[in-house]
Amino acid sequence: MAGPIIRNYKGGSIIYFEKDKAEDIYVLRNGRVILTFPALDTGQEVKEDVRIGEFFGVKSALGKYPREETAQVIGSATILVFKPNEFEQFVAEKTHLILKMMKVFSSQLRQVHKKLKEILGQSDTRNPAFELMNVAEVFYKNNNLPHAVYAFEKYLQHYPGTTYSGRATELLELARRGSPFPLNMPPLVYEGGSRVSQETLQNIMKPAVEKSTITQGVDNSITSLYNRAHTLVNVGKHNDAMIIYKDLLNRTDFKFDSEKKLVENSLFQLGICLMKTNDLDNANSSFSTYIKKYPSGESIKESLFHLAEISELQGDRQRARMLYGKVALLPPEKDSISQKSRLKAKEMST
């Protein structure tokens, strides 16, 4: 047996992309690798760390189907690379490895089965309130606004003050305005720990609902405020959106990673609004601060691109060319931002 080869990867390198042809199997020897793939139920991006000594790319390589995830190196990494036949020979006499992988695959299959049951509506834990909210959001996402508005109104009529009432109020307001479903709205998650009946729950919550007519339905959560700012941007009210983004930058009460990311991204969105209002110096400061404060943030590439645009608008062609060149080399190198940056860098050189 020829055995595996050793490859050393630099930070930011892509080992393979989702949907690439699967040929090799990998083992992380040292460093850090992240697998990125869409969640089965929501389609939203999920990230998962590969542990030292762990195999990845096994199922697609052995099954001879396209990759299901993108594997990217963070920092730097050393990887052992097997061909499928080499891998089969390697594990043939290592029963503990086979058992370990069978446990992992069995767990993954159980998770897939559970998600499929939920998607198909076969879960026993669902309740009418969740189902009505889910139907309303499906109408909204499919741009059927009259039906969405009707469903949200019915939800608030029958389930006031319950788990999703703040979310329903926010989406109802947006749907009535004709705004598209907010891109940054977290997926609807079933919260089914309670066995209290809907009638009992409504009776419990009713006094609280009746106490205040001013704040009823107003949701000042991080997610709600971020979506409100996003809506304002969509209708061109950048100054109003900036007030919300600045307020979000001071929030430290996030309960979930998703809320923390929204707070971080508010700094990037503030820069976008400043650019739209032609406040280039403060926009430059906002994007620069984002890059320094969140070096592994989700909007690093876009921030660098906007810094290049600002330099170009301010007449600093040398800095613009340098920044466009950097953006063009950031992964993924085949996306529209990289392509545009390459053209801009070439244009700046003439």
N, C-alpha and C positions, 0 to 999 in steps of 0.2 A: 504494500500500500504506500503510495507516494506521500500521503499525509497532508495536513492543512498547510497553507501558507500564512505568513504573518504580514499584515498591512498596518501601517501607521497613518492615522488621519489627523489633519489639522482641525482646529475649532471651526465650526460652521459647515464642515464638509457634509455632503449628503451621501450616505452609503447606498441608498436606493430610494426611489420615489414610489408612492402608491400607484398601482396599476402597471409598474414596470414588469418586464418578463422576469420570472423568478428562476435563478440558476444556482445560486450559492446559499450556503447555510453559515451563520456567523456565531462566534462566541466572543463575548467581551472579556478581554484579558486584563486591561486596566483602562482607566479614564471614565468618561460618561457618555452614554448614548440615550437619546430620547426617541420613542416611537410615537408618531402622531397619526391618529386615525379618527374617522367619523363615528360617533355613537350610533348604535343601531336604531334607537328609538327616536332621537331628536335630530340626528345628522350633524350635531355640533361637534367641534373639534375636541378630541380628548388626547392628553399627553400622558405617557407612561415611561418611567425610567427602567432601563435594563440593568439588572444587577451584575456585579462582577462574577464571571464564570457562567453566566446564563446564556443559553442558546437563543437566537432569534432568527426569523425568516425560515423556520423549519417547515411549517404547514404548507406554505405556498410553494416552496422548493420541492418537497416530496410529493405534493399533490399536483405539481406542474400547472398551477394557475397564477394569475397576476398577483403582485404584492397587495396586501390589504392595508398597509400602513406606509408611512415615510419614516425612514431611520436617519437621524441627524446626530452628528457628533457635537458635543458641547465641551469647549476647552480643547482637549486633544484626547486621542484614544488609540490603543493598540488592539487589533481585532484578529482572531484566528478565522480563516476562511476555508470551509470545506466544500467540495463538490458532493452532490447527493450520494454517489456511490461510496466516496470516502467516509462520509458521515455514517452510512449504514454499516460499513465494516467496523468503524470506530465504536459504535454503541452495541454491536451484535453480542459481545460478551460482557457488557456492563449492565447487568440487570437493574442496578440501582438507578441508572440514568433513564432507562426505559420506564420504570415505575414512576419516577419523578415527572417525566413528561406526560405520562398517561393521566396523572393526577391533575396536572395543569390543564390539559386538553379537556378532561371531564368537567372541571370547574368552569371552563369557558363555555362548554356546551350547555351546562345548566343555566348560566347567565343568559345565553342567547335564547334558550327556551323560555325563561322567565320573561324576558323583554318581548318576545313574540306573543306570549299570552296576553301581556298588557296591551300591546299594539292592537291585537285582534279583539280586545275587549273581553277576554276570557278570565281575567283575574277576579277572584272572589272578594277582593278588598275594596273595590271601587264603590263609590256612593253617588247618588243622584246629583249632588251639588258639583262634584268633580266632573261628572259626565256632561252636565249642562255647560259648565265653563269650557270644557274641552271642545264641545260642539260650537260654541260661540267663537272660539279662537280659530277653529278650522274654517268657518265662514269668513272670518276677517282675513286670514292668510290667503284665501282664494278670492279676495276682493269682492266678496258678496256682502257689501256693507249694510244694506237694509236688514238682511237676516241676522248679521252679526249684532247690530244695534238692538234688534228685538230680543235676541238671546241674552245679551248682557243685561238688558233691562229686566228680563224675567228672572235672571240670576239674583240681581239686587233686590227684586221684589220678594222672592221666596226665601233667599238666604242672606238677609242683611247682617252685617257684623261678623260673618263667618270667615273662614280661612282665606278665601280668595276675593273678598269684597273690595279691598283696596286695589288689587290688580284689575278687577272688573270695572271699577269706577274709572281708573286711568285709561283703560282700553276703550271704554264706552265714549269717553270724552274725545279721544283721538278718532274713533270711527265716525262719530257725528260730524267731525270737521272734514272728513274725507281723507285723512292722512293715512299713508300706508302703515302696515303692521311694523312696529319699531324693531329694527334689526338687532338691537342690543337687549331686547326683552329676554330674560332667562326662560328656559323651557318650563312649561307647566309641570309641576311635580306633585304626585299624589301624596298627601299627608294623612295616612289612615290609621294612626295609632289609637284613636279614641273609638269606643264602642257606643258612645252616646248617640241616641237617635237624633235625626234632623229636627224633629218637633221639639225635643227637649233642649237641644242646642239653641234653637231660635228663642225659646222662652228664657233661657239663661242670659242670652245676649241682648234681649229686647230692652231692658232698662238702660243699659249702657248706650244703646243706639238713641233712645229717646232723650237722654240728658243733654246732648249737644247737637244743635242743628247746624252750627257754624262749621265744626270740624268733621262732621260726618262724611265718610268716604274720602277725606283728604289724606293722601299717603305721601309723607315726606321721607320715605325710605331712600337710601342711596340709589337703588335701582329706579324708583319712580322719578326722582329728580333728574337723573341722567337721561331717562327717556323723554322727560318733559323738555329738557334742553335740546335733545336731538330733534324733537318735533319743531321747536322754535327755529332751529337752523334750517330745517326743510322749508319753512315758510319765509326765510330771509330775515328773521328777527335775531341777528347775531349779537347785538348789544344785550338783549334780554337773556339770550343763552349764556353769554359770558358771565353774567351775574350768578347764574346757577353753577356754572363750572368752577368759578372762584370759590363759591360756598362749599362745593364738594371737595375742593383741595384741602379744606380744613377739617374734613370729617375723619374721625378715627374710630367710629363705632361700627365698623364693618364686622359682620358675623361670619361671612363666607369668603372664600378666595375670589369668587365672582364679583363680590362687592368691592373688594380691595383692588381688583383689576380695573373696575369702573372709576374708582378714585384716581388711580394712576393715569388712566387714559383721559381723564378730564383735563390734565395738563396739556396733553397733545391736542385735544379738541379746542382748548382755549387758544392755542397757537393758530389753528385753522380759522377760528372766528376773527382773530386779530389780523390775519392775512386778508380775509374777506372785507374787513373795514379799512384796509390799506395802512394799518399800523405795523409797518414792517420791522421796526426796531424791537418792539415788544414781542412780536411774533417770533423773531430770531431768538430773543431771550427765552421765550417759552419752550421752543423746540430744543434749544441747547440745554436748558435745565432738565428737560425730560430725558435726554440722552445720558446726561451725567447721573441723574438720580435713579434711572431705571435702565441700566446698560443691557439687560436681557428682556426689556419690555417688548410687547407685541407690535409696537408702532415705531421701532427704531429705524427701520428702512424708510418708512414714509417720512419720518422726522428729518432724516438726512436729505431726502429728496426735496422737501420744502425749504430746507436751509440753502440748498443749491439754487432753488428758484428765487429765493429772496436775494441771494448774492447777485444773480443775473439781473434781477429788477433794479438793484442798487448800482449796477454797472461794474461790479467786481468780477470780471470775466475769469481771471486766474483762479480765484477761490471757487467760483461756480464750476469751472472745468474739473478742478480737483475733487469737489464733492460729488459731481455727477459720475466721475470715474469710480469713486468708492461705492456709490450706490449700485452701479452696474455689476460689481463683483459680489455683492451680497446675495446669499441664497434666498429664494430660488432665482437663478440667473436667467431663466427664460420667461419670467413674468413680464407684464406690460410696463412696470416701473423700471426694470432693468433695461428693457429694450428702448424705452424713451430716454433713459439716462445715457445709454451708449450713443444714441443719435445726438443728444445735447452736448456730450463731451466732445464728439467729433466736430460739431458745429462751432463750439467754443475754441477749438484748436486752429480754425482757419482764419 
